[in-house]
Amino acid sequence: MGRPRTASTVTTKCPSCGAPVHRELVGHTAALMVTADLTPLTTEQQASIRGPNRLIWCYRQPTWGTPRLTWTGHWHPPDCPHHHVAEHQCPPAEPTTLF
């Protein structure tokens, strides 16, 4: 049976830009709150946006249970069948006034 949805895992919209995001407390010992976009990325897109402050996550959506994020670091299989998403960054705000 899948793990129940808790307050540490939620799919919602970004309060700043309105983009659909998945928020999850990731990790067992040193937990990290991650907010990830829900738009799947190609391998080329992953390589172009990955950076020191923007990680790529494996977004596992089981048939039963709660979707989970897994870091695509050292032990992630290269032929992983799941979607890969980026850590969320709001787009630059449009100026609202002209001076």
Residue frames relative to the residue before (quaternion, step in Angstrom):
aa qw qx qy qz dx dy dz
M 1.0000 0.0000 0.0000 0.0000 0.00 0.00 0.00
G 0.5192 -0.6709 0.4430 0.2901 3.58 -1.03 0.85
R 0.5721 -0.5744 0.4578 0.3650 3.52 -1.28 0.38
P 0.4881 -0.6756 0.4562 0.3117 3.60 -0.91 0.78
R 0.5455 -0.5925 0.4762 0.3530 3.55 -1.19 0.59
T 0.0905 -0.7944 0.5999 0.0280 3.54 -0.88 0.95
A 0.6955 -0.4512 0.3434 0.4414 3.55 -1.29 0.06
S 0.6440 0.5324 -0.3300 0.4391 3.61 1.17 -0.39
T 0.7380 0.2862 -0.2010 0.5771 3.63 1.27 -0.03
V 0.2270 0.7760 -0.5585 0.1857 3.56 -0.60 1.14
T 0.2372 -0.7206 0.6315 0.1603 3.55 -1.15 0.73
T 0.1206 0.8042 -0.5545 0.1766 3.55 -0.60 1.18
K 0.5049 -0.5886 0.5010 0.3842 3.56 -1.24 -0.52
C 0.5478 -0.6006 0.4681 0.3465 3.55 -1.12 0.71
P 0.4388 -0.7164 0.4688 0.2729 3.62 -0.76 0.95
S 0.6715 0.5048 -0.3034 0.4497 3.62 1.16 -0.46
C 0.8379 0.1764 -0.0618 0.5128 3.59 0.76 -1.02
G 0.4826 -0.7080 0.4084 0.3148 3.62 1.25 -0.19
A 0.4396 0.6960 -0.4649 0.3261 3.61 1.23 0.10
P 0.4945 -0.6335 0.4859 0.3437 3.63 -1.07 0.62
V 0.0210 0.8079 -0.5846 0.0710 3.57 -0.83 1.05
H 0.2889 -0.6984 0.6232 0.2010 3.53 -1.35 0.34
R 0.1084 -0.7830 0.6111 0.0406 3.60 -0.77 1.06
E 0.1111 0.7989 -0.5792 0.1185 3.54 -0.86 1.01
L 0.3809 -0.6602 0.5987 0.2460 3.52 -1.20 0.70
V 0.0867 -0.8319 0.5478 -0.0187 3.58 -0.29 1.33
G 0.6924 0.4645 -0.3538 0.4238 3.56 -1.04 0.77
H 0.4210 -0.7203 0.5033 0.2252 3.53 -1.19 0.60
T 0.7973 0.2487 -0.1331 0.5336 3.58 0.88 -0.88
A 0.7751 0.1515 -0.0818 0.6079 3.59 0.78 -0.99
A 0.1559 -0.8442 0.5085 0.0670 3.55 0.19 1.29
L 0.1471 -0.7707 0.6188 0.0387 3.52 -1.16 0.79
M 0.3132 -0.7287 0.5725 0.2077 3.61 -0.82 0.94
V 0.0864 -0.8061 0.5853 -0.0100 3.56 -0.60 1.22
T 0.0983 -0.7378 0.6647 0.0653 3.53 -1.10 0.81
A 0.0187 -0.8271 0.5588 -0.0570 3.57 -0.48 1.24
D 0.5188 -0.6055 0.5075 0.3266 3.53 -1.18 0.68
L 0.3816 -0.7257 0.5209 0.2376 3.59 -1.18 0.48
T 0.4972 0.6393 -0.4359 0.3925 3.60 1.25 0.21
P 0.3776 -0.7323 0.5142 0.2384 3.63 -0.59 1.10
L 0.2606 -0.7768 0.5612 0.1171 3.55 -1.10 0.81
T 0.4324 -0.6397 0.5603 0.2998 3.56 -1.19 0.59
T 0.6823 -0.4664 0.3558 0.4364 3.58 -1.26 0.20
E 0.6538 0.5114 -0.3121 0.4621 3.60 1.00 -0.83
Q 0.6487 0.5073 -0.3216 0.4674 3.60 0.96 -0.81
Q 0.6202 0.5467 -0.3415 0.4470 3.59 1.00 -0.80
A 0.6795 0.4970 -0.2885 0.4561 3.57 0.89 -0.96
S 0.7013 0.4877 -0.2885 0.4325 3.60 0.96 -0.78
I 0.7713 0.3578 -0.2134 0.4812 3.64 1.03 -0.59
R 0.4895 0.6545 -0.4429 0.3686 3.60 1.23 -0.20
G 0.1258 0.7873 -0.5940 0.1072 3.55 -0.98 0.84
P 0.7178 -0.4430 0.2917 0.4510 3.61 -1.23 0.06
N 0.7700 0.3022 -0.1798 0.5324 3.60 1.11 -0.54
R 0.7122 0.3526 -0.2528 0.5518 3.59 1.22 0.36
L 0.1213 -0.8237 0.5536 0.0167 3.53 -0.24 1.33
I 0.3656 -0.6746 0.5932 0.2438 3.53 -1.36 0.37
W 0.1450 -0.8061 0.5728 0.0314 3.57 -0.93 0.98
C 0.3867 -0.6610 0.5912 0.2530 3.54 -1.22 0.64
Y 0.1753 -0.7965 0.5749 0.0660 3.59 -0.66 1.14
R 0.1038 -0.8239 0.5571 0.0018 3.55 -0.13 1.35
Q 0.0733 -0.7924 0.6056 -0.0009 3.55 -0.70 1.14
P 0.1741 -0.8119 0.5491 0.0945 3.61 -0.06 1.24
T 0.6252 -0.5259 0.4153 0.4000 3.56 -1.24 0.43
W 0.7698 0.1375 -0.0615 0.6202 3.56 1.04 -0.85
G 0.7309 0.4206 -0.3034 0.4436 3.54 -0.99 0.77
T 0.6703 -0.5202 0.3940 0.3533 3.49 -1.41 -0.13
P 0.5034 -0.6188 0.4942 0.3457 3.62 -1.02 0.71
R 0.1258 -0.8027 0.5821 0.0323 3.58 -1.07 0.77
L 0.3306 -0.7132 0.5849 0.1996 3.53 -1.20 0.67
T 0.0390 -0.7615 0.6469 0.0091 3.55 -1.09 0.82
W 0.4702 -0.6793 0.4827 0.2908 3.56 -0.87 0.92
T 0.3457 -0.7481 0.5311 0.1972 3.58 -0.99 0.83
G 0.2477 0.8129 -0.4855 0.2054 3.55 0.95 0.92
H 0.8922 -0.0685 0.0478 0.4439 3.52 -1.15 -0.82
W 0.8051 0.3203 -0.1535 0.4750 3.61 0.81 -0.91
H 0.4549 0.6953 -0.4529 0.3233 3.61 1.19 0.24
P 0.4392 -0.7155 0.4675 0.2768 3.63 -0.75 0.98
P 0.5106 -0.6725 0.4405 0.3050 3.61 -0.93 0.84
D 0.7317 0.3908 -0.2294 0.5092 3.61 1.15 -0.51
C 0.1750 0.8227 -0.5185 0.1535 3.58 1.13 0.66
P 0.3580 -0.7748 0.4823 0.1974 3.64 -0.77 0.99
H 0.5817 0.6154 -0.3665 0.3854 3.61 1.24 -0.21
H 0.5954 -0.5391 0.4440 0.3972 3.57 -1.30 0.28
H 0.2086 -0.7450 0.6188 0.1361 3.54 -1.20 0.60
V 0.0795 -0.8098 0.5807 -0.0258 3.55 -0.86 1.07
A 0.4299 -0.7017 0.5112 0.2480 3.56 -1.23 0.46
E 0.5858 -0.5259 0.4747 0.3937 3.50 -1.28 0.43
H 0.4978 -0.7063 0.4248 0.2699 3.57 -0.84 1.00
Q 0.0279 0.7360 -0.6762 0.0156 3.51 -1.15 0.83
C 0.4228 -0.7023 0.5089 0.2627 3.56 -0.72 1.04
P 0.4886 -0.6396 0.4889 0.3363 3.59 -1.05 0.70
P 0.6334 -0.5254 0.3820 0.4206 3.60 -1.16 0.44
A 0.4808 -0.6786 0.4785 0.2819 3.55 -0.98 0.85
E 0.4450 -0.6604 0.5366 0.2793 3.53 -1.12 0.76
P 0.4904 -0.6417 0.4781 0.3451 3.61 -0.94 0.69
T 0.3003 -0.7802 0.5274 0.1517 3.56 -0.94 0.91
T 0.7771 0.2009 -0.1401 0.5798 3.61 1.19 -0.29
L 0.2626 -0.7380 0.5981 0.1692 3.53 -1.16 0.61
F 0.2338 -0.7820 0.5626 0.1319 3.59 -0.91 0.83
